[in-house]
C-alpha cells in the first residue's frame, strides 16, 4: 500500500517540475520546445496523476474494499498515466495519446461501476454519498473529450463550440469531481472520529453544490456574449454555491474534531481558497468582468491555480498528513509551499495589470520561476519525508 500511496505524490512532483519548465520557457525560450504539448502533459498529470489518483486511493482505503480487482485497475491506470507523461510532451493530442486517454477514462468508469455496486448499502453515509457524486460528475465531464473528437473530425477544431466543450470538461472537473472528492475525504475523517455533525447541513450543502454545477457552467462561456439572460443564470448558480459554502461553514462551527496542526493549517488555506473561488465566480457573472477574465490570460491561470492548488492540493496534502501517511518534522515545507502559491498568484495578477506591472517594474517571468522553485522544493521535501519514515505505513482498520 505504501507504494500505491506514493504514486500520486510522485506524479504531483513531476507535474510541478513540468510547470516550472513551462515558466522557464516563458522567461528564456527553449529551442524546439513545443509549449502546448508540454502544457497538455502538465495538466493531464496534475489532474489525473495527482488529484484523481489520490481520490481513487482514498476511496479504496476509506471503505476497505481492498479486493484485487481494485488494485489491478489502479495499476492499469498508472501504466496509462506513465504513457501520457511520456507521449503528450512529444506528440500533444495524437491518435495514440487520444487512445490512451480514452482507455484511462474507461478504466475510471469501470472503477466507478464497482464502487457504486460495493457502496450501494452505504450510500446514505455522507462520505460515500460525496464519493458517488464525484464519480458521477467525472462521467459527465468525460463525455466532453469524446465530443471534441467529433468536432475535430468535422473541421470545427477551432470553433467556439470546441472551446465550449473544453470549458465544459474543466468546469465539471474543477467544480464537481474535485470538490465532491474533497468533501468525501473530509467527512470520512469526521466519521472515523465518530464526530456528530448536522446531517441536514451536509445534505443541503452537497445538493446545492451539485445543482449549482449546471448554471455556473455558463460563467465559463459568458465571454462569447450570449445575452444578459445567461449572465443572470450564471449569477444565480454562483449564489447557490455561496449558500452551499454557508451550510458547510456552519457545520464546521458546530462540530469539534481533532486534527493534526499542520493539516489544520492546510485545511484552513483550502477553505479560504474555496471561499475566494466562490466570490470570483459570482463576480464573473458581470459582463465586463467576464470579458476581462477571458482576455487577460494571467487572470485565468491564476483562477485555475486557486482551485487546483489553493483548494484541492492544500486539502489533499492535509489528508495525507492527517491520515499519518506523511509525517513532517517541521512546518518549513508547508510554509515554503504557501509562499510559492501566494507569490505565484500575486505575480500573475500583477502581470495581468499593465499599469501596475510597469509602475513597480517587476520582472514577472523571473518571479514566477522563483515561486515555482519554492513549490517544487517544498513538494520534494514532503516526498522525502514520505519515503524517509523509517517504518511501513499502516492503514487504519
RASUL-V714959 format. One record per pair of residues at least 24 apart in sequence whose C-alpha atoms are under 8 Angstrom apart, sorted by the first residue. I is the first residue (numbers start at 0). J is the second residue. Records with the same first field share a line. If there is no record, write none. Layout:
BEGIN
I = J, J
END
This chain:
BEGIN
0 = 392
1 = 391, 392
3 = 56
4 = 53, 56, 324
5 = 385
6 = 48, 52
7 = 48, 49, 50, 52, 53
8 = 49, 382
9 = 382
10 = 44, 45, 48, 49
11 = 44, 45, 48, 49, 378
12 = 375, 378, 379
13 = 44
14 = 41, 42, 44, 45
15 = 41, 45, 371, 374, 375
16 = 375
17 = 41
18 = 371
19 = 368, 371, 372, 375
22 = 364, 367, 368, 371
23 = 364, 368
25 = 364
26 = 364, 365
33 = 88
35 = 91
36 = 87, 88, 89, 90, 91, 92
37 = 87, 88, 89, 91
38 = 88
39 = 87, 88, 91
40 = 83, 84, 86, 87, 88, 91
43 = 83
44 = 80, 83, 84
47 = 80
48 = 77, 80
50 = 177, 311, 312, 315
51 = 177
53 = 315
54 = 180, 181
57 = 184
58 = 130
60 = 394
61 = 187
64 = 117
69 = 110
72 = 106, 110
75 = 106
76 = 103, 106
79 = 103
104 = 141
108 = 138
125 = 183, 186, 187, 201, 202
126 = 182, 183, 184, 185, 186, 187
127 = 183
128 = 183
129 = 179, 180, 182, 183, 205
130 = 179, 180, 182, 183
132 = 175, 176, 179, 209
133 = 175, 176, 177, 178, 179, 180
134 = 176
136 = 171, 172, 175, 176
137 = 171, 172, 175, 176
139 = 171
140 = 167, 168, 169, 171, 172
141 = 168
143 = 167, 168
144 = 168
163 = 219, 220
166 = 219, 220
167 = 216, 219
170 = 216, 219
171 = 212, 216
173 = 306, 307
174 = 212
175 = 208, 209, 212
177 = 311
178 = 311
179 = 205
181 = 311, 314, 315
184 = 318
185 = 318
189 = 256
192 = 256
194 = 254, 255, 256
195 = 254
196 = 250, 253, 254
197 = 250, 253
200 = 246, 247, 249, 250
201 = 246, 247, 250
203 = 243, 246
204 = 242, 243, 244, 246, 247
205 = 243
207 = 239, 240, 242, 243
208 = 239, 240, 243
210 = 236, 239
211 = 236, 237, 239, 240
212 = 236
215 = 280
218 = 280, 283, 284, 289
221 = 284, 286, 289, 290
222 = 286, 289, 290, 293
224 = 286
227 = 286
230 = 284, 285, 286
231 = 284
233 = 281, 284
234 = 281, 282, 284
237 = 277, 280, 281
238 = 281
240 = 277
241 = 274, 277, 278
244 = 274
258 = 321
259 = 320, 321
261 = 317, 320, 330, 333
262 = 316, 317, 318, 320, 321
263 = 317
265 = 313, 314, 316, 317, 333
266 = 313, 314, 317
268 = 309, 310, 313
269 = 309, 310, 311, 312, 313, 314
270 = 310
271 = 310
272 = 305, 306, 309, 310
273 = 305, 306, 309, 310
276 = 302, 305, 306
295 = 351
296 = 351
297 = 347, 348, 350, 351
298 = 347, 348, 351
300 = 347
301 = 343, 344, 347, 348
304 = 344
305 = 344
308 = 340
309 = 340
323 = 392
324 = 385, 392
325 = 381, 384, 385, 388
326 = 384, 385, 388
327 = 381, 384
328 = 384
332 = 376, 377, 378, 380, 381
333 = 377
335 = 373, 374, 376, 377
336 = 373, 374, 377, 378
338 = 370, 373
339 = 369, 370, 371, 372, 373, 374
340 = 370, 374
342 = 367, 370
343 = 367, 370, 371
END
